[in-house]
Amino acid sequence: MTKLVTGGTGLIGREVGRQLIARGEDVVLFDIIPREELWADIKDKVKFVRGDLGNWSSVLNVVHDYKPESIFHLGSMLSVPSDADPWACYKTNVNGMMYVLEAARLFDVGKVIFSSSQAVLLCPEVPDVATDFTVQRPRMMYGVAKVFAELLGRFYNTRFGLDFRAVRYDTVIGPGVKTMGVDQCFPWSIEHAIKGEPFDVWVPEDTRIGVTYFKDAARALIDIHDAPKENIKTMCYNIVGSSLTAKEFVNAIKKHIPGAEIGVKLSPEVLKIMGKGMPKVEDSMAREEWGWHINYPLDRMIDDFVEEFTNKKELYE
């Protein structure tokens, strides 16, 4: 059966596609700028569709034409660009979600799996520990759009019976991302260290972060997709990889890449968006209801990142 992946040539989307193909699925990748060069080794096993999530006809046509069994909805503007241009974010992240859900309803798509974000928790009112049921009052446009998307998915589940499921990512780490995000300094610090170049992270050393490797992040979407329907009670789930401070993350890089030069240069733009930073996030419901776990703890994640970036350097640079 066909699986449609929006944002299909982005960091997580391309890994979702590869994992689906590895198990014999037919995969369609929908993206505003499909990076087909990232698929040179298996290009004959995947279909690319160029389209804009903010264009109703683009979304309607791809769902109509390929009749997917499931949609993995990952396409979106990221955090810093969303705050810089909230109107474009609304078009892509808010309208895009509505179009995906409505196309799924009209053409009887079985499931919509959504990549949300713990940016929904980024607000002063959040307590020191956040669960799946903590209040969501984000002040950044990216988080606002993710809250809307989650609630609209819940509505389509209640009103139309659409099987909607979502995961809220922490910081997803992987090679080759070019777009600025509030936490993009962490994967970029690994990339610069590999190339022997100095780099400065833009948050204080004591900033607590959760980091999930992109291969675990992709597998999470597939695992929640495959879980029996009766297990999915919470519907929108926090997931947490490795929890640590920015300083601990940098020290781990230096351990694996001797000679890495990583300093700190605070970014007022990022700090304004982050406020007091993320709370400690709890993900027991994902673990209990569909078996969430990580395969790439911190040390293995950095080793695999180095191998991935080194072996495919011409694609990621």
KEDREN-52152 format. One record per residue (C-alpha): residue number from 1; x, y, z. Coordinates in steps of 0.2 Angstrom, whole numbers, plus 5000, padded with zeros to 4 digits. Last residue first. Layout:
[NUM,[X,Y,Z]]
...
***
This chain:
[317,[5137,5101,5013]]
[316,[5125,5087,5015]]
[315,[5126,5078,4998]]
[314,[5145,5079,4995]]
[313,[5148,5073,5013]]
[312,[5138,5057,5011]]
[311,[5151,5045,5020]]
[310,[5157,5058,5032]]
[309,[5140,5065,5037]]
[308,[5133,5047,5040]]
[307,[5149,5041,5049]]
[306,[5150,5057,5060]]
[305,[5131,5056,5064]]
[304,[5133,5037,5068]]
[303,[5146,5041,5081]]
[302,[5136,5056,5088]]
[301,[5120,5045,5090]]
[300,[5130,5031,5098]]
[299,[5137,5042,5111]]
[298,[5120,5051,5115]]
[297,[5108,5036,5115]]
[296,[5103,5030,5098]]
[295,[5090,5015,5099]]
[294,[5077,5026,5108]]
[293,[5061,5019,5115]]
[292,[5042,5021,5112]]
[291,[5032,5006,5115]]
[290,[5015,5010,5109]]
[289,[5004,5014,5124]]
[288,[5016,5013,5138]]
[287,[5032,5021,5131]]
[286,[5021,5035,5122]]
[285,[5012,5038,5138]]
[284,[5028,5039,5149]]
[283,[5035,5053,5139]]
[282,[5040,5067,5152]]
[281,[5048,5083,5147]]
[280,[5059,5093,5158]]
[279,[5055,5111,5155]]
[278,[5061,5120,5139]]
[277,[5069,5137,5139]]
[276,[5066,5153,5150]]
[275,[5062,5163,5135]]
[274,[5065,5152,5119]]
[273,[5060,5165,5106]]
[272,[5069,5180,5114]]
[271,[5084,5168,5117]]
[270,[5085,5164,5099]]
[269,[5085,5182,5093]]
[268,[5097,5188,5107]]
[267,[5109,5174,5101]]
[266,[5122,5170,5114]]
[265,[5140,5166,5108]]
[264,[5146,5150,5116]]
[263,[5162,5140,5111]]
[262,[5165,5124,5101]]
[261,[5182,5120,5094]]
[260,[5183,5101,5091]]
[259,[5201,5095,5094]]
[258,[5196,5077,5098]]
[257,[5179,5072,5089]]
[256,[5171,5059,5100]]
[255,[5175,5067,5117]]
[254,[5173,5084,5110]]
[253,[5156,5080,5104]]
[252,[5151,5074,5121]]
[251,[5158,5089,5130]]
[250,[5147,5100,5118]]
[249,[5131,5090,5123]]
[248,[5136,5091,5142]]
[247,[5137,5110,5140]]
[246,[5120,5111,5131]]
[245,[5113,5102,5146]]
[244,[5106,5084,5145]]
[243,[5091,5074,5141]]
[242,[5093,5060,5128]]
[241,[5078,5055,5118]]
[240,[5061,5061,5123]]
[239,[5044,5058,5115]]
[238,[5028,5068,5120]]
[237,[5012,5061,5113]]
[236,[4997,5067,5104]]
[235,[4983,5053,5103]]
[234,[4982,5049,5121]]
[233,[4972,5033,5119]]
[232,[4981,5024,5105]]
[231,[4982,5006,5111]]
[230,[4965,5002,5103]]
[229,[4971,5007,5086]]
[228,[4985,4994,5086]]
[227,[5002,5002,5084]]
[226,[5009,5003,5066]]
[225,[5008,5021,5064]]
[224,[5015,5024,5081]]
[223,[5030,5014,5076]]
[222,[5032,5022,5060]]
[221,[5032,5039,5067]]
[220,[5044,5034,5081]]
[219,[5056,5026,5068]]
[218,[5058,5043,5060]]
[217,[5063,5051,5076]]
[216,[5074,5037,5080]]
[215,[5084,5039,5064]]
[214,[5084,5058,5066]]
[213,[5093,5056,5083]]
[212,[5083,5063,5098]]
[211,[5089,5077,5109]]
[210,[5081,5084,5125]]
[209,[5089,5101,5130]]
[208,[5093,5109,5146]]
[207,[5101,5126,5145]]
[206,[5116,5126,5157]]
[205,[5129,5131,5144]]
[204,[5119,5146,5138]]
[203,[5112,5146,5120]]
[202,[5119,5151,5104]]
[201,[5132,5137,5101]]
[200,[5148,5144,5093]]
[199,[5158,5135,5080]]
[198,[5176,5132,5075]]
[197,[5180,5122,5059]]
[196,[5188,5105,5058]]
[195,[5176,5098,5046]]
[194,[5169,5085,5058]]
[193,[5168,5099,5072]]
[192,[5158,5110,5060]]
[191,[5146,5096,5057]]
[190,[5144,5092,5075]]
[189,[5141,5110,5080]]
[188,[5128,5111,5066]]
[187,[5119,5097,5074]]
[186,[5118,5107,5090]]
[185,[5116,5125,5083]]
[184,[5099,5120,5075]]
[183,[5091,5122,5092]]
[182,[5081,5138,5088]]
[181,[5080,5134,5070]]
[180,[5089,5140,5055]]
[179,[5087,5131,5039]]
[178,[5101,5121,5031]]
[177,[5099,5104,5038]]
[176,[5112,5092,5031]]
[175,[5115,5080,5046]]
[174,[5104,5074,5060]]
[173,[5098,5079,5078]]
[172,[5080,5081,5082]]
[171,[5078,5093,5097]]
[170,[5062,5088,5106]]
[169,[5048,5080,5096]]
[168,[5030,5080,5099]]
[167,[5022,5064,5091]]
[166,[5005,5063,5083]]
[165,[4991,5051,5079]]
[164,[4975,5054,5069]]
[163,[4963,5040,5063]]
[162,[4950,5049,5055]]
[161,[4933,5046,5063]]
[160,[4924,5061,5056]]
[159,[4920,5072,5070]]
[158,[4930,5065,5084]]
[157,[4946,5061,5074]]
[156,[4944,5076,5063]]
[155,[4943,5086,5079]]
[154,[4959,5078,5087]]
[153,[4968,5082,5071]]
[152,[4962,5100,5072]]
[151,[4968,5101,5090]]
[150,[4985,5094,5085]]
[149,[4987,5106,5070]]
[148,[4981,5121,5080]]
[147,[4994,5117,5094]]
[146,[5008,5115,5080]]
[145,[5003,5132,5073]]
[144,[5005,5141,5090]]
[143,[5021,5133,5093]]
[142,[5028,5139,5076]]
[141,[5021,5156,5079]]
[140,[5030,5158,5096]]
[139,[5021,5162,5112]]
[138,[5016,5145,5116]]
[137,[5001,5142,5128]]
[136,[4999,5123,5130]]
[135,[4994,5117,5147]]
[134,[5002,5100,5152]]
[133,[4992,5084,5148]]
[132,[5006,5075,5138]]
[131,[5018,5079,5153]]
[130,[5029,5094,5157]]
[129,[5040,5095,5172]]
[128,[5047,5112,5178]]
[127,[5029,5120,5176]]
[126,[5023,5128,5160]]
[125,[5016,5146,5162]]
[124,[5031,5155,5155]]
[123,[5029,5147,5138]]
[122,[5037,5134,5126]]
[121,[5026,5119,5128]]
[120,[5019,5119,5110]]
[119,[5038,5120,5105]]
[118,[5038,5102,5111]]
[117,[5034,5098,5093]]
[116,[5022,5090,5081]]
[115,[5026,5077,5067]]
[114,[5009,5071,5062]]
[113,[5003,5053,5057]]
[112,[4987,5054,5047]]
[111,[4978,5037,5045]]
[110,[4966,5027,5034]]
[109,[4964,5039,5019]]
[108,[4946,5040,5014]]
[107,[4948,5052,4999]]
[106,[4938,5066,5006]]
[105,[4943,5064,5024]]
[104,[4962,5063,5020]]
[103,[4960,5078,5008]]
[102,[4952,5087,5023]]
[101,[4966,5082,5035]]
[100,[4980,5087,5023]]
[99,[4972,5104,5018]]
[98,[4969,5109,5036]]
[97,[4987,5105,5040]]
[96,[4993,5115,5026]]
[95,[4982,5130,5031]]
[94,[4990,5130,5048]]
[93,[5008,5126,5044]]
[92,[5011,5132,5026]]
[91,[4999,5147,5025]]
[90,[5001,5152,5043]]
[89,[5020,5150,5043]]
[88,[5020,5162,5028]]
[87,[5010,5175,5038]]
[86,[5021,5172,5053]]
[85,[5037,5178,5044]]
[84,[5051,5180,5056]]
[83,[5042,5169,5069]]
[82,[5040,5155,5056]]
[81,[5058,5157,5049]]
[80,[5065,5154,5067]]
[79,[5054,5139,5071]]
[78,[5053,5128,5055]]
[77,[5041,5130,5041]]
[76,[5031,5114,5038]]
[75,[5030,5097,5030]]
[74,[5030,5082,5041]]
[73,[5013,5074,5038]]
[72,[5015,5055,5036]]
[71,[4999,5051,5026]]
[70,[4992,5033,5026]]
[69,[4984,5022,5014]]
[68,[4988,5033,5000]]
[67,[4977,5036,4985]]
[66,[4991,5042,4973]]
[65,[4982,5054,4962]]
[64,[4968,5060,4974]]
[63,[4981,5063,4988]]
[62,[4993,5072,4977]]
[61,[4979,5082,4969]]
[60,[4971,5088,4985]]
[59,[4988,5094,4992]]
[58,[4993,5103,4977]]
[57,[4975,5110,4974]]
[56,[4974,5117,4992]]
[55,[4991,5127,4990]]
[54,[4999,5130,5007]]
[53,[5006,5113,5007]]
[52,[5016,5117,4991]]
[51,[5020,5104,4978]]
[50,[5033,5094,4969]]
[49,[5029,5076,4969]]
[48,[5043,5063,4970]]
[47,[5041,5044,4968]]
[46,[5052,5031,4976]]
[45,[5060,5014,4972]]
[44,[5069,5020,4956]]
[43,[5079,5033,4966]]
[42,[5087,5020,4977]]
[41,[5105,5025,4977]]
[40,[5102,5043,4970]]
[39,[5090,5047,4984]]
[38,[5098,5063,4991]]
[37,[5100,5069,4974]]
[36,[5081,5070,4973]]
[35,[5080,5085,4984]]
[34,[5061,5089,4982]]
[33,[5058,5108,4983]]
[32,[5040,5111,4989]]
[31,[5040,5093,4995]]
[30,[5029,5077,4993]]
[29,[5038,5060,4994]]
[28,[5027,5045,4988]]
[27,[5032,5028,4995]]
[26,[5027,5011,4990]]
[25,[5031,5000,5005]]
[24,[5043,4985,5005]]
[23,[5051,4986,5022]]
[22,[5066,4995,5017]]
[21,[5055,5007,5007]]
[20,[5046,5012,5024]]
[19,[5063,5015,5032]]
[18,[5069,5025,5018]]
[17,[5054,5036,5017]]
[16,[5054,5039,5036]]
[15,[5072,5044,5034]]
[14,[5068,5056,5020]]
[13,[5054,5064,5030]]
[12,[5065,5066,5046]]
[11,[5078,5078,5038]]
[10,[5068,5085,5024]]
[9,[5065,5076,5007]]
[8,[5047,5070,5011]]
[7,[5041,5086,5018]]
[6,[5024,5077,5016]]
[5,[5026,5058,5016]]
[4,[5013,5048,5007]]
[3,[5012,5029,5010]]
[2,[5006,5018,4996]]
[1,[5000,5000,5000]]
***
